[in-house]
Amino acid sequence: LDESALGKGAKKVRPSEINHGNIAPSVDQLGVTCAYALQTQVLTFAGLWETWKGPDGATVESCTIVTTEANALIGTFHHRMPVILPEEARDRWLDPAPREPSELADLLVPFPPERLALRTVTTRVNSPAREGPDLLDPAPPAEGGGDSITE
């Protein structure tokens, strides 16, 4: 994250309430492995948004989730993860006052792995037509036994 993002008019976005505090970056034959927060129901992802004019002159609203290297937990199945802001950093990230990117650099680190856990859920979470808390129910154990939840 540098001047190219924050220095050209990009704004910091509001916190995202993702699946009641879950992120789902890994899919296998059994299901989807979700990381979820142990101590809160909301994971706040660092994000940026910007309004700009496209080549045809139309106004474009765009956004992105800021990523960082994976922590030890997420690193077991992916090399990067969203920047998840601790609760005490939310107001600082969302402060609309102009800041140098270096003033926010200490927030762009992997979230502590001990504050997350993994759970394998079914691939039903992949359909935007489905909603509800039951999407986060654990997938059945893999053939041959074993628990589908790692906590």
Summary of the structure (lengths in Angstrom):
residues: 151
radius of gyration: 17.6
end to end distance: 31.9
largest distance: 58.5
contacts: 379
relative contact order: 0.22
helix: 21%
strand: 31%
